[in-house]
Amino acid sequence: MEIKGHRDRWSVEDSLAELANLARTADAEVVGELTQRLERPLPTYIGSGKLKELAALRSETGYSVVIFDDELSPHQQRNLEEALQVKVIDRTALILDIFARSAQTREGQLQVELAQNQYLLPRLVGQWSHLERLGGGIGTRGPGESQLETDRRLVELRIHRLKEEIEEVRRHRALYRKQRKKGGIPIVSLVGYTNAGKSTLLNTLSNANVLVEDKLFTTLDPVTRRITLPNQQPILLTDTVGFIHKLPPMVVAAFRATLEELGEADLILHLVDITHKNAAEQCQTVEDILIELNLNDKPRLTLLNKIDLLGGDGLEDGQLAAQLQLEESCRQMDSQGMLFISAARGQGLPELLERISASLVMSRA
C-alpha cells in the first residue's frame, strides 16, 4: 500500500516485487498481489472495499497467508486476521523468519531470537483476544488477564536474558578486536544489499567456502578470513549480514554486536549488484543504513559487481549505462571511487587488490 506523502525512492511495484522474492526465500508460493493508495493507514490497514476484494480472492487462489509490505500495528494485524480468517504477517515478521532460518552460529541465533521476542511482545494481547468477545463482568478477569501478564513477563524475562548473552558476545568481540589491533593487521569489511555478491567475493579472494545461493540473506553470520595483498600486506576480510529496503530497526538493534565490526574497519568495500534494475536504490539504501550506524565517514570503495551478466551491445556500453545509473547515488558518498568487478569470474579483482593496498597505505600515512 502506498501512503500519500510517504513515498520513498522505491516504487510500489518494485517494493512488492522484493516482498515476493522474500516470500519465495521463505518457501512460500506467491499467488497474487494487491495495491492501494491511501491518505493514511486505517484500522484494517487497507480500505473496506479492498479488504472485501482481498477476502474474495481466497476462493480463487486458495491462499492461507497474507503478507503486507509495511509493518502492521498489533491492532491492524488482529483486525485483518478477524476479517480474512487467515494468518496475516508483515514484512518485518517475514524478514525475521528468513533470518531464523539462516542463522547458524549461536551468536546469530541469539540476535534473531532477541528481535523476534521484541516483535512479539506488543502483539501478545492478540493471543487472548477471544476473551474480549465475552464482554464485561464474570469471565473477563482473573485467569485470562493473569495469563496475559504471565506471558508478558516471560517474554520480557527472555528479552533481558538474551540481551545479557549478547552483551557477553559483545565483550568477547571487543577483546578480540583489541587483540587484532595489537597485531596491526588492517581490517577490510564487505557491505552491500542482500544478494549483491559479498559471499562470492569472500570465497573468490580467500577460499572461505561460504554458502552462496541466489537467495536473499543466504549468509547471516559474520565470517572473517585472512588474505595477503600483492604488496605482501596481510589483511582481515570480513563479511556481515546483507542490508535490505525497510530493514526493521529492531533487527539493526539486535545485530549491533555484529555490526560493530564495521566500526573497526580500515576500509569498507560496498558491493552493488549492477545488473539489478534497482541498483541505484539498493546502493542508496545501504548508504542510508551506514549513516544510521555513524559509519558514513569511513573510507570505502564502491564495487559494481556482476559485470559478466551485463547486457547491451557490449561490456563497455553496459558499464557506461551502469555508471550513469549510479552516478547520482554515489556522488555524495565518502567513497574512493568505483570499480567494475565480477566476483564470480574474477574480473577486476587484481585491480581491486591493488586499490585496497593503496587505500590502506593512504589511510595510515
QUIVEN-V358870 format. One line per field, one symbol per residue. ss: DSSP state (@ for helix, = for strand, . for the rest). psi: psi as a letter, one per 40 degrees, with the letter a starting at -180 (. if undefined). A space follows every 10 residues. Layout:
# QUIVEN-V358870
ss = ???
psi = ???
This chain:
# QUIVEN-V358870
ss = .==....... .@@@@@@@@@ @@@@@..... ......==.. .=..=..@@@ @@@@@@@@@@ @...====.. ...@@@@@@@ @@@@..==== @@@@@@@@@@ @@...@@@@@ @@@@@@@@@@ @..@@@@@@@ @@@@...... ..@@@@@@@@ @@@@@@@@@@ @@@@@@@@@@ @@@@@@@@@@ @@@..===== ===....@@@ @@@@@@.... .......... ..======.. ...======. ..=.....@@ @@@@.@@@@@ @@@...==== ===.....@@ @@@@@@@@@@ @@.......= =====.@@@. ....@@@@@@ @@@@@@@@@@ @...====== .=....=.@@ @@@@@@@@@@ @@@..
psi = ihhhefiadh iddddddddd dddddefihh eiiiiihidi iidediiddd ddddddeddd dfieihhiei hiiddddddd dddefihhia dddddddddd ddhdiddddd dddddddddd deedddefed ddeeaiahee ibdddddddd dddddddddd dddddddddd dddddddddd ddeehihhih iiihfeeddd dddddefefh hhigihfdhd iihhihihid eehiihhhha iiiihfhhdd ddddfddded dddehdhhhh hhgeehdfdd dddddddddd ddefeeehhi hhhhifeeeh aaeidddddd dddddeddde deigifaihh ihddeehedd dddddddddd ddde.
